[in-house]
Amino acid sequence: MLTLAEISLGQTAKVRTVDGPRAFRRRLLEMGLVPGTEVRVVTIAPLGDPLQIEVRGGQWSIRRAEAAQIQVDR
């Protein structure tokens, strides 16, 4: 299983599941990161954390530890 944290810069993936604490899952789902949504890694900070991702036309910053809880398909 591949996670969002493992996606390379510039690659696009589809969200499969969002794991983690209930509040974390709920916040991401409310913001539109639901299964089937396409996500693209736009930028990776110099030290590797955080990642900047594009979701539904918007750009988010997400910690690598949080991205590791989001399972994706290429």
NORHU-V711907 format. One record per pair of residues at least 12 apart in sequence whose C-alpha atoms are under 6 Angstrom apart, sorted by the first residue. I is the first residue (numbers start at 1). J is the second residue. Records with the same first field share a line. If there is no record, write none. Layout:
BEGIN
I=J / J
END
This chain:
BEGIN
2=71 / 72
3=68 / 70 / 71 / 72
4=67 / 68 / 70
5=64 / 67 / 68
9=41
10=41 / 42
11=40 / 41
12=39 / 40
13=38 / 39 / 73 / 74
14=36 / 37 / 38 / 72 / 73
15=35 / 36 / 37 / 72
16=35 / 71 / 72
17=35 / 70 / 71
18=70
19=69
20=69
39=54 / 55
40=53 / 54
41=53
49=63 / 64
50=62 / 63 / 64
END
